[in-house]
Amino acid sequence: MKRISVIFCTYNREKYIYKAIKSIVDQNYDHNKYEILLINNNSTDRTGSLCKQAQLDFKFADIRYFEESNQGLSYARNRGIEESLGEIVVFVDDDATAFEHTYLSSIDDFFAQYPDAGACGGPIIPVYEADKPGWLSHFTEELIGGRLYKGTKIKPFRNGKFPGGGNSAYRKEIFDKYGLFNVDLGRKGTGLIGAEEKDLYDRLRKNGVSFYYLPQMGIHHYISAKKLTGEHFKELTYSIGKSERIRTKGISDDEYKKRVRAEYKKWVASLVLFVAYTLTFSPQKGYKLLQFRWNVSRGLMGK
């Protein structure tokens, strides 16, 4: 039995995966207390060979490698949970690195000190591989880079907020109680459908499970130039709406109608922000938010 299982679900990440693994084995945490599970989800590049190279290079760590043939991040995550031996399951994105050597020890300490907590997640700091475009604002940076920062104190996530999926930890027992990730949601190959984390956290919230922001649990998330293109932005934002359509309709028609009503409120907020950015001489940031809202709405309505 291990204390922690760190799971990397990976698809065509030859540029990042080895560095991601190394950031975990470099931790100042007893190697006997954790394992690393590498779930290769049909990669067509050198990702698989680099995972196996890491097993050879870091023999002092317990690294296990699996191939998941069902395409999709949710399938890969569920495979990792099923194969894991740890009391705590940690997911780290395959294009991210832990930036503190206390990453694992802070997670261990947190769950020991907060027996009511079912999950936690920490800061996600984007590292851009190209110049940030002028249209990138606080709001679109959360979208593109997954940026998450809520200060330096441990606190519960509230008001519908939840940890970033690529930097999250759970007591394994919650998956036995409340189910695994929804395989109808989440990335599949190069597709950008998501919302599998939101779906899971909604289930946890409805069942009274607490989840917290843990500031010591930080990662750097590497953002390629491709993710800063207009084409990627359009596909990503449309996919957000489509994901919400799939997620809410999977619950009930009433839940879908509730989400559509919420979209009207989000439009009002977006228009207010557009005016604010225009008045502060940053109209491109405001315009991008309107594009974001338009694409999400189209995806949500199935248009």
MIKELO-300441 format. One line per 10 residues: number of its first residue (from 1); their letters; for each residue x, y, z of N, C-alpha, C. Coordinates in pm, whole numbers, padded with zeros to 5 digits. Example, Ala and Ser with C-alpha at 12.3 -4.5 7.8 and 13.67 -1.06 7.14 Angstrom:
1 = AS = 01319 -00569 00780 01230 -00450 00780 01320 -00330 00780 ~ 01285 -00225 00708 01367 -00106 00714 01290 00003 00787 $
END
This chain:
1 = MKRISVIFCT = 00085 -00120 00000 00000 00000 00000 00088 00124 00000 ~ 00056 00217 -00087 00127 00344 -00095 00043 00454 -00033 ~ 00109 00562 00005 00036 00678 00053 -00019 00758 -00064 ~ 00063 00777 -00169 00025 00862 -00282 00051 00790 -00415 ~ -00044 00801 -00505 -00028 00758 -00644 -00035 00882 -00733 ~ 00074 00913 -00802 00077 01025 -00896 00050 00971 -01035 ~ -00052 01024 -01101 -00094 00972 -01231 -00073 01076 -01340 ~ 00003 01037 -01441 00019 01119 -01562 -00058 01048 -01674 ~ -00164 01110 -01723 -00235 01062 -01841 -00178 01139 -01959 ~ -00126 01068 -02058 -00049 01139 -02160 -00088 01099 -02301 $
11 = YNREKYIYKA = -00087 01199 -02389 -00115 01178 -02530 -00029 01273 -02612 ~ 00067 01216 -02685 00154 01293 -02774 00219 01413 -02706 ~ 00291 01384 -02596 00358 01490 -02520 00508 01463 -02509 ~ 00568 01423 -02619 00711 01391 -02614 00796 01511 -02570 ~ 00747 01630 -02593 00824 01749 -02558 00828 01772 -02407 ~ 00726 01724 -02335 00712 01761 -02194 00716 01645 -02095 ~ 00679 01525 -02136 00648 01419 -02039 00767 01381 -01951 ~ 00887 01375 -02007 01003 01335 -01927 01029 01438 -01816 ~ 01022 01565 -01852 01044 01672 -01753 00935 01670 -01646 ~ 00813 01637 -01686 00702 01629 -01590 00728 01518 -01488 $
21 = IKSIVDQNYD = 00770 01403 -01536 00801 01290 -01446 00916 01326 -01353 ~ 01019 01389 -01409 01137 01424 -01329 01101 01518 -01215 ~ 01005 01607 -01238 00967 01702 -01132 00906 01630 -01012 ~ 00855 01510 -01032 00799 01432 -00922 00907 01348 -00854 ~ 00992 01284 -00932 01095 01200 -00869 01200 01285 -00797 ~ 01207 01414 -00828 01301 01504 -00760 01246 01557 -00628 ~ 01128 01512 -00587 01067 01559 -00463 01145 01515 -00340 ~ 01137 01593 -00233 01201 01554 -00107 01102 01472 -00024 ~ 01052 01365 -00084 00949 01280 -00025 00996 01136 -00037 ~ 00975 01058 00066 01020 00919 00070 00971 00842 -00053 $
31 = HNKYEILLIN = 01064 00791 -00132 01027 00721 -00256 00946 00594 -00230 ~ 00954 00542 -00111 00877 00422 -00078 00730 00452 -00051 ~ 00698 00581 -00035 00561 00618 00002 00474 00656 -00118 ~ 00535 00663 -00238 00454 00701 -00354 00488 00615 -00475 ~ 00401 00618 -00571 00423 00554 -00701 00385 00653 -00810 ~ 00439 00632 -00929 00401 00711 -01046 00341 00617 -01148 ~ 00222 00649 -01195 00157 00571 -01299 00154 00652 -01427 ~ 00204 00595 -01535 00207 00659 -01665 00105 00590 -01754 ~ 00001 00663 -01793 -00107 00606 -01874 -00098 00665 -02015 ~ -00044 00587 -02107 -00026 00632 -02244 -00155 00605 -02322 $
41 = NNSTDRTGSL = -00220 00712 -02368 -00350 00701 -02432 -00337 00708 -02584 ~ -00270 00605 -02642 -00256 00590 -02787 -00168 00697 -02852 ~ -00061 00736 -02785 00030 00835 -02843 00093 00781 -02971 ~ 00115 00869 -03068 00176 00829 -03195 00317 00886 -03210 ~ 00365 00957 -03108 00501 01014 -03113 00591 00934 -03018 ~ 00693 00995 -02963 00790 00925 -02878 00750 00925 -02730 ~ 00628 00962 -02700 00585 00967 -02561 00606 00834 -02489 ~ 00565 00724 -02550 00578 00593 -02488 00722 00557 -02457 ~ 00812 00581 -02553 00952 00546 -02531 01016 00633 -02424 ~ 00973 00758 -02414 01026 00847 -02310 00976 00807 -02172 $
51 = CKQAQLDFKF = 00853 00758 -02166 00802 00706 -02039 00885 00586 -01993 ~ 00915 00498 -02086 00994 00378 -02053 01138 00416 -02019 ~ 01189 00522 -02082 01323 00570 -02049 01327 00623 -01906 ~ 01220 00690 -01867 01213 00740 -01729 01214 00625 -01629 ~ 01148 00515 -01662 01151 00398 -01574 01294 00350 -01553 ~ 01373 00352 -01661 01513 00307 -01653 01600 00408 -01578 ~ 01577 00536 -01603 01661 00640 -01544 01632 00662 -01396 ~ 01510 00637 -01355 01470 00664 -01216 01428 00534 -01148 ~ 01518 00437 -01147 01486 00306 -01090 01460 00311 -00940 ~ 01506 00416 -00875 01482 00430 -00732 01336 00461 -00701 $
61 = ADIRYFEESN = 01259 00503 -00803 01117 00535 -00786 01033 00422 -00842 ~ 00915 00406 -00787 00821 00305 -00833 00738 00365 -00946 ~ 00781 00339 -01070 00714 00394 -01187 00654 00279 -01267 ~ 00524 00285 -01291 00457 00181 -01368 00395 00242 -01494 ~ 00402 00167 -01601 00360 00215 -01733 00244 00130 -01786 ~ 00141 00198 -01839 00025 00129 -01894 -00015 00194 -02026 ~ -00077 00116 -02111 -00134 00169 -02235 -00285 00151 -02231 ~ -00357 00262 -02244 -00503 00261 -02243 -00552 00282 -02386 ~ -00615 00179 -02444 -00655 00184 -02584 -00784 00262 -02608 ~ -00870 00273 -02507 -00990 00355 -02522 -00949 00502 -02524 $
71 = QGLSYARNRG = -00975 00568 -02636 -00929 00705 -02652 -01011 00801 -02567 ~ -00941 00880 -02485 -01008 00980 -02405 -00942 00997 -02270 ~ -00931 01124 -02228 -00868 01154 -02100 -00941 01089 -01984 ~ -01074 01086 -01989 -01150 01025 -01879 -01122 00875 -01871 ~ -01112 00809 -01986 -01075 00666 -01986 -00937 00648 -01921 ~ -00842 00735 -01959 -00706 00723 -01906 -00703 00750 -01756 ~ -00776 00852 -01712 -00780 00882 -01569 -00842 00767 -01490 ~ -00950 00712 -01542 -01015 00602 -01473 -00925 00479 -01468 ~ -00849 00456 -01574 -00753 00345 -01573 -00647 00367 -01465 ~ -00601 00491 -01454 -00502 00523 -01351 -00556 00499 -01211 $
81 = IEESLGEIVV = -00680 00539 -01188 -00742 00517 -01056 -00751 00368 -01027 ~ -00795 00291 -01125 -00813 00147 -01107 -00680 00075 -01080 ~ -00573 00123 -01141 -00442 00059 -01125 -00368 00109 -01000 ~ -00412 00220 -00944 -00337 00284 -00835 -00345 00204 -00706 ~ -00238 00218 -00625 -00228 00151 -00495 -00229 00250 -00380 ~ -00237 00378 -00409 -00226 00481 -00306 -00357 00514 -00239 ~ -00348 00564 -00117 -00465 00617 -00046 -00510 00749 -00107 ~ -00413 00822 -00163 -00437 00952 -00225 -00399 00943 -00372 ~ -00487 00990 -00460 -00462 00989 -00604 -00437 01132 -00650 ~ -00324 01155 -00716 -00287 01288 -00762 -00277 01287 -00915 $
91 = FVDDDATAFE = -00342 01383 -00978 -00331 01398 -01123 -00248 01522 -01155 ~ -00145 01504 -01237 -00062 01614 -01285 -00065 01611 -01437 ~ -00088 01726 -01500 -00088 01732 -01646 00046 01687 -01703 ~ 00040 01629 -01822 00161 01580 -01887 00244 01691 -01951 ~ 00196 01815 -01944 00274 01930 -01991 00295 02029 -01877 ~ 00319 01974 -01757 00335 02058 -01638 00444 02001 -01548 ~ 00497 02086 -01461 00596 02042 -01364 00563 02102 -01227 ~ 00585 02024 -01122 00573 02076 -00986 00690 02170 -00961 ~ 00662 02291 -00909 00772 02386 -00893 00827 02395 -00751 ~ 00776 02311 -00660 00833 02304 -00527 00869 02159 -00497 $
101 = HTYLSSIDDF = 00982 02139 -00428 01022 02003 -00390 00935 01948 -00278 ~ 00849 02031 -00224 00758 01989 -00117 00618 01958 -00170 ~ 00603 01946 -00301 00473 01923 -00363 00402 01803 -00301 ~ 00467 01687 -00299 00403 01566 -00247 00387 01569 -00096 ~ 00487 01618 -00026 00477 01622 00121 00366 01716 00166 ~ 00345 01825 00091 00237 01917 00128 00100 01852 00110 ~ 00086 01769 00007 -00040 01698 -00015 -00064 01596 00097 ~ 00040 01521 00131 00031 01424 00240 -00010 01493 00370 ~ 00059 01601 00403 00030 01674 00527 -00112 01729 00528 ~ -00155 01781 00413 -00289 01839 00404 -00396 01737 00440 $
111 = FAQYPDAGAC = -00392 01620 00377 -00497 01521 00402 -00491 01466 00544 ~ -00372 01467 00604 -00361 01426 00744 -00424 01530 00837 ~ -00411 01656 00801 -00459 01765 00887 -00604 01803 00861 ~ -00659 01765 00746 -00796 01799 00711 -00874 01671 00681 ~ -00916 01601 00785 -00985 01473 00764 -01119 01487 00693 ~ -01176 01609 00690 -01304 01630 00621 -01287 01646 00470 ~ -01164 01669 00425 -01140 01701 00284 -01142 01575 00198 ~ -01213 01584 00085 -01212 01475 -00011 -01115 01499 -00125 ~ -01081 01628 -00147 -00993 01662 -00259 -00928 01798 -00235 ~ -00825 01825 -00311 -00760 01957 -00307 -00690 01982 -00439 $
121 = GGPIIPVYEA = -00655 02108 -00461 -00580 02147 -00579 -00506 02276 -00550 ~ -00401 02301 -00626 -00319 02418 -00597 -00301 02512 -00714 ~ -00208 02606 -00698 -00185 02706 -00803 -00141 02643 -00935 ~ -00187 02703 -01042 -00141 02667 -01177 -00090 02795 -01241 ~ 00040 02797 -01267 00105 02917 -01322 00148 02889 -01466 ~ 00087 02956 -01564 00124 02932 -01704 00265 02981 -01734 ~ 00335 02904 -01817 00466 02943 -01869 00452 02945 -02021 ~ 00457 03065 -02079 00430 03081 -02222 00557 03062 -02304 ~ 00545 02982 -02410 00659 02954 -02498 00664 03053 -02615 ~ 00569 03142 -02620 00568 03249 -02721 00518 03375 -02651 $
131 = DKPGWLSHFT = 00536 03489 -02714 00489 03615 -02655 00338 03611 -02633 ~ 00298 03659 -02517 00155 03663 -02486 00086 03764 -02578 ~ -00024 03727 -02642 -00095 03822 -02731 -00163 03933 -02651 ~ -00186 04046 -02717 -00244 04161 -02650 -00385 04137 -02602 ~ -00455 04040 -02661 -00594 04015 -02622 -00605 03930 -02496 ~ -00494 03877 -02449 -00499 03788 -02333 -00525 03870 -02206 ~ -00635 03840 -02139 -00673 03909 -02016 -00672 03809 -01900 ~ -00703 03858 -01782 -00714 03771 -01665 -00811 03656 -01692 ~ -00920 03685 -01759 -01025 03586 -01781 -00985 03485 -01889 ~ -00927 03534 -01999 -00888 03441 -02104 -00762 03363 -02067 $
141 = EELIGGRLYK = -00682 03416 -01975 -00565 03341 -01929 -00608 03220 -01846 ~ -00716 03234 -01771 -00771 03119 -01700 -00814 03012 -01799 ~ -00867 03056 -01911 -00915 02964 -02014 -00800 02896 -02089 ~ -00707 02976 -02140 -00598 02924 -02224 -00491 02854 -02142 ~ -00449 02918 -02034 -00337 02865 -01956 -00377 02789 -01831 ~ -00507 02787 -01802 -00553 02720 -01681 -00511 02791 -01554 ~ -00474 02918 -01566 -00422 02991 -01451 -00516 02983 -01331 ~ -00457 02951 -01215 -00534 02945 -01091 -00443 02992 -00978 ~ -00483 03096 -00911 -00410 03144 -00794 -00509 03211 -00699 ~ -00515 03159 -00577 -00611 03210 -00479 -00541 03252 -00350 $
151 = GTKIKPFRNG = -00413 03291 -00361 -00344 03341 -00244 -00254 03239 -00177 ~ -00215 03270 -00054 -00114 03191 00016 -00171 03112 00134 ~ -00304 03108 00146 -00365 03037 00259 -00455 02924 00210 ~ -00459 02816 00286 -00550 02707 00257 -00693 02755 00277 ~ -00780 02725 00181 -00919 02770 00191 -01007 02677 00107 ~ -01133 02662 00144 -01223 02580 00063 -01261 02651 -00066 ~ -01281 02574 -00173 -01337 02630 -00296 -01486 02650 -00275 ~ -01534 02768 -00313 -01676 02801 -00296 -01734 02860 -00425 ~ -01864 02882 -00424 -01934 02949 -00535 -01912 02880 -00669 ~ -01916 02747 -00667 -01903 02671 -00790 -01761 02653 -00841 $
161 = KFPGGGNSAY = -01662 02708 -00771 -01523 02694 -00811 -01469 02558 -00767 ~ -01364 02511 -00837 -01305 02382 -00804 -01161 02377 -00856 ~ -01081 02280 -00808 -00941 02272 -00852 -00927 02245 -01001 ~ -00814 02286 -01057 -00784 02254 -01196 -00758 02105 -01209 ~ -00814 02043 -01314 -00804 01898 -01329 -00661 01848 -01341 ~ -00572 01930 -01396 -00434 01887 -01416 -00344 01911 -01297 ~ -00404 01949 -01184 -00327 01968 -01061 -00422 01946 -00944 ~ -00457 01821 -00923 -00559 01789 -00824 -00527 01659 -00752 ~ -00574 01648 -00628 -00552 01529 -00545 -00681 01489 -00478 ~ -00703 01359 -00465 -00827 01306 -00410 -00797 01190 -00314 $
171 = RKEIFDKYGL = -00881 01177 -00214 -00881 01051 -00140 -00939 00947 -00236 ~ -00870 00836 -00252 -00915 00737 -00350 -01055 00686 -00320 ~ -01091 00683 -00195 -01220 00628 -00154 -01338 00705 -00213 ~ -01317 00832 -00251 -01432 00908 -00304 -01477 00854 -00440 ~ -01384 00794 -00515 -01422 00738 -00645 -01506 00612 -00626 ~ -01480 00538 -00519 -01563 00422 -00488 -01703 00465 -00447 ~ -01711 00577 -00376 -01841 00624 -00326 -01922 00698 -00430 ~ -01855 00782 -00512 -01929 00875 -00597 -01903 00856 -00746 ~ -01825 00756 -00781 -01806 00725 -00922 -01680 00785 -00983 ~ -01645 00735 -01100 -01526 00776 -01173 -01557 00895 -01265 $
181 = FNVDLGRKGT = -01460 00931 -01349 -01481 01039 -01446 -01576 00993 -01557 ~ -01659 01083 -01601 -01758 01056 -01706 -01687 01044 -01841 ~ -01692 00925 -01902 -01618 00902 -02026 -01682 00969 -02147 ~ -01802 01025 -02131 -01862 01104 -02239 -01802 01244 -02244 ~ -01726 01280 -02141 -01664 01411 -02131 -01512 01397 -02128 ~ -01443 01509 -02146 -01297 01507 -02141 -01235 01497 -02280 ~ -01109 01540 -02289 -01036 01538 -02415 -01033 01398 -02475 ~ -01045 01392 -02608 -01029 01267 -02681 -00940 01295 -02800 ~ -00816 01246 -02793 -00720 01276 -02898 -00693 01426 -02903 ~ -00712 01484 -03020 -00690 01628 -03036 -00816 01710 -03011 $
191 = GLIGAEEKDL = -00927 01643 -02981 -01052 01714 -02953 -01043 01789 -02821 ~ -01126 01890 -02804 -01115 01979 -02688 -01237 01976 -02597 ~ -01318 01870 -02607 -01429 01854 -02513 -01372 01841 -02372 ~ -01438 01904 -02275 -01391 01899 -02137 -01506 01872 -02042 ~ -01504 01943 -01928 -01611 01942 -01826 -01615 01816 -01741 ~ -01521 01722 -01760 -01525 01602 -01676 -01491 01634 -01531 ~ -01405 01735 -01509 -01376 01774 -01370 -01498 01841 -01307 ~ -01562 01930 -01382 -01681 01997 -01330 -01789 01896 -01295 ~ -01806 01797 -01380 -01904 01692 -01355 -01874 01619 -01224 ~ -01746 01585 -01203 -01709 01514 -01081 -01728 01601 -00957 $
201 = YDRLRKNGVS = -01681 01726 -00963 -01692 01814 -00847 -01837 01849 -00815 ~ -01922 01856 -00916 -02064 01878 -00889 -02122 01761 -00809 ~ -02081 01640 -00844 -02127 01522 -00768 -02076 01527 -00625 ~ -01950 01565 -00609 -01893 01572 -00475 -01964 01679 -00392 ~ -01986 01795 -00453 -02053 01905 -00380 -02194 01864 -00336 ~ -02266 01798 -00425 -02403 01756 -00393 -02406 01653 -00280 ~ -02295 01583 -00262 -02287 01482 -00156 -02214 01533 -00032 ~ -02193 01665 -00026 -02135 01725 00093 -01986 01705 00111 ~ -01915 01671 00004 -01770 01651 00011 -01699 01786 -00003 ~ -01606 01814 00087 -01531 01940 00083 -01405 01925 -00001 $
211 = FYYLPQMGIH = -01368 02032 -00075 -01241 02033 -00146 -01179 02171 -00132 ~ -01046 02173 -00124 -00973 02291 -00079 -00867 02336 -00179 ~ -00833 02463 -00168 -00718 02521 -00235 -00596 02504 -00145 ~ -00490 02443 -00198 -00368 02419 -00122 -00253 02496 -00188 ~ -00212 02608 -00132 -00114 02696 -00199 00023 02633 -00219 ~ 00060 02536 -00136 00191 02473 -00149 00197 02373 -00265 ~ 00084 02348 -00324 00071 02246 -00429 00068 02314 -00566 ~ 00181 02371 -00608 00184 02450 -00731 00251 02380 -00848 ~ 00203 02410 -00969 00266 02360 -01090 00288 02473 -01189 ~ 00387 02455 -01277 00402 02536 -01396 00337 02461 -01512 $
221 = HYISAKKLTG = 00253 02528 -01586 00183 02469 -01699 00236 02533 -01828 ~ 00298 02452 -01914 00366 02504 -02032 00267 02522 -02148 ~ 00264 02644 -02201 00167 02682 -02303 00240 02703 -02436 ~ 00211 02618 -02532 00276 02627 -02663 00219 02742 -02744 ~ 00293 02781 -02848 00248 02891 -02935 00115 02858 -03002 ~ 00092 02730 -03031 -00031 02688 -03098 -00155 02723 -03016 ~ -00141 02716 -02883 -00255 02743 -02797 -00290 02892 -02791 ~ -00207 02976 -02849 -00232 03119 -02849 -00286 03169 -02983 ~ -00320 03076 -03072 -00373 03114 -03203 -00524 03136 -03197 ~ -00573 03214 -03292 -00716 03237 -03300 -00794 03110 -03329 $
231 = EHFKELTYSI = -00737 03021 -03409 -00804 02895 -03443 -00824 02809 -03318 ~ -00720 02800 -03235 -00732 02721 -03113 -00834 02783 -03019 ~ -00831 02915 -03008 -00925 02985 -02920 -01069 02957 -02962 ~ -01095 02962 -03091 -01230 02938 -03142 -01276 02797 -03112 ~ -01189 02699 -03138 -01226 02559 -03115 -01245 02530 -02966 ~ -01155 02587 -02883 -01163 02563 -02740 -01291 02621 -02680 ~ -01323 02745 -02716 -01440 02809 -02657 -01570 02745 -02705 ~ -01575 02705 -02831 -01693 02633 -02881 -01707 02501 -02805 ~ -01595 02433 -02782 -01597 02303 -02713 -01643 02316 -02568 ~ -01614 02431 -02507 -01663 02454 -02370 -01816 02450 -02368 $
241 = GKSERIRTKG = -01878 02521 -02461 -02024 02519 -02469 -02078 02381 -02501 ~ -02014 02313 -02595 -02058 02178 -02633 -02045 02082 -02515 ~ -01938 02097 -02438 -01916 02013 -02321 -02027 02034 -02218 ~ -02065 02161 -02198 -02171 02191 -02103 -02305 02135 -02151 ~ -02326 02137 -02281 -02448 02078 -02336 -02453 01928 -02306 ~ -02342 01859 -02330 -02336 01714 -02303 -02351 01686 -02155 ~ -02280 01763 -02073 -02280 01740 -01929 -02420 01759 -01869 ~ -02482 01872 -01900 -02611 01903 -01837 -02724 01816 -01891 ~ -02723 01789 -02021 -02826 01701 -02077 -02812 01559 -02023 ~ -02689 01521 -01987 -02668 01390 -01928 -02727 01379 -01788 $
251 = ISDDEYKKRV = -02752 01494 -01726 -02814 01496 -01593 -02967 01500 -01608 ~ -03016 01603 -01677 -03161 01615 -01701 -03186 01733 -01794 ~ -03306 01736 -01852 -03344 01850 -01936 -03352 01978 -01853 ~ -03398 01964 -01729 -03408 02081 -01642 -03270 02139 -01613 ~ -03170 02052 -01596 -03033 02101 -01570 -02979 02174 -01691 ~ -03011 02126 -01810 -02969 02194 -01933 -03036 02331 -01943 ~ -03165 02339 -01917 -03236 02467 -01923 -03180 02566 -01821 ~ -03145 02515 -01706 -03084 02599 -01602 -02952 02657 -01652 ~ -02873 02573 -01721 -02743 02620 -01774 -02764 02723 -01884 ~ -02867 02706 -01966 -02896 02804 -02071 -02934 02938 -02008 $
261 = RAEYKKWVAS = -03013 02934 -01904 -03051 03060 -01835 -02928 03128 -01777 ~ -02835 03049 -01726 -02712 03105 -01670 -02628 03171 -01779 ~ -02640 03122 -01901 -02563 03179 -02012 -02606 03324 -02039 ~ -02733 03353 -02023 -02780 03491 -02041 -02712 03585 -01940 ~ -02700 03540 -01817 -02634 03620 -01714 -02486 03640 -01747 ~ -02424 03535 -01802 -02283 03546 -01839 -02264 03647 -01954 ~ -02364 03656 -02041 -02358 03755 -02148 -02358 03897 -02091 ~ -02442 03921 -01992 -02447 04053 -01929 -02311 04088 -01868 ~ -02252 03993 -01797 -02121 04016 -01736 -02014 04043 -01843 ~ -02021 03968 -01954 -01924 03986 -02062 -01936 04123 -02126 $
271 = LVLFVAYTLT = -02057 04170 -02144 -02079 04303 -02202 -02027 04413 -02109 ~ -02049 04394 -01980 -01996 04492 -01883 -01844 04496 -01890 ~ -01782 04380 -01897 -01636 04374 -01904 -01584 04432 -02035 ~ -01658 04410 -02144 -01619 04468 -02273 -01614 04621 -02263 ~ -01717 04679 -02203 -01720 04825 -02186 -01604 04870 -02098 ~ -01579 04798 -01989 -01472 04835 -01897 -01336 04831 -01965 ~ -01310 04725 -02042 -01183 04716 -02113 -01170 04825 -02220 ~ -01280 04857 -02286 -01277 04962 -02389 -01244 05097 -02326 ~ -01303 05124 -02211 -01280 05252 -02143 -01138 05262 -02088 ~ -01073 05150 -02067 -00934 05150 -02018 -00835 05124 -02131 $
281 = FSPQKGYKLL = -00881 05148 -02254 -00795 05142 -02374 -00738 05001 -02399 ~ -00818 04900 -02369 -00780 04761 -02401 -00896 04693 -02473 ~ -00945 04752 -02583 -01065 04697 -02648 -01045 04555 -02700 ~ -00919 04519 -02737 -00897 04384 -02789 -00925 04277 -02683 ~ -00900 04310 -02557 -00929 04215 -02449 -01080 04199 -02432 ~ -01151 04310 -02440 -01296 04305 -02428 -01360 04232 -02545 ~ -01311 04259 -02666 -01365 04194 -02785 -01345 04044 -02779 ~ -01229 04001 -02726 -01201 03857 -02716 -01297 03789 -02620 ~ -01337 03860 -02516 -01435 03805 -02422 -01571 03785 -02489 ~ -01608 03878 -02578 -01733 03862 -02651 -01725 03744 -02749 $
291 = QFRWNVSRGL = -01610 03727 -02813 -01589 03610 -02898 -01602 03482 -02818 ~ -01541 03483 -02700 -01548 03370 -02609 -01694 03335 -02578 ~ -01771 03435 -02539 -01910 03412 -02503 -01991 03363 -02621 ~ -01969 03422 -02739 -02041 03384 -02860 -02017 03238 -02895 ~ -01891 03197 -02888 -01857 03059 -02923 -01913 02959 -02822 ~ -01905 02995 -02693 -01961 02908 -02589 -02111 02892 -02611 ~ -02178 03002 -02637 -02324 02997 -02656 -02360 02909 -02776 ~ -02287 02921 -02885 -02312 02836 -03001 -02297 02689 -02968 ~ -02191 02655 -02896 -02170 02517 -02856 -02278 02467 -02762 ~ -02319 02553 -02671 -02423 02516 -02575 -02556 02491 -02643 $
301 = MGK = -02586 02571 -02744 -02713 02557 -02815 -02708 02451 -02925 ~ -02590 02395 -02950 -02577 02293 -03053 -02581 02348 -03193 ~ -02529 02473 -03209 -02532 02537 -03341 -02393 02541 -03403 $
END
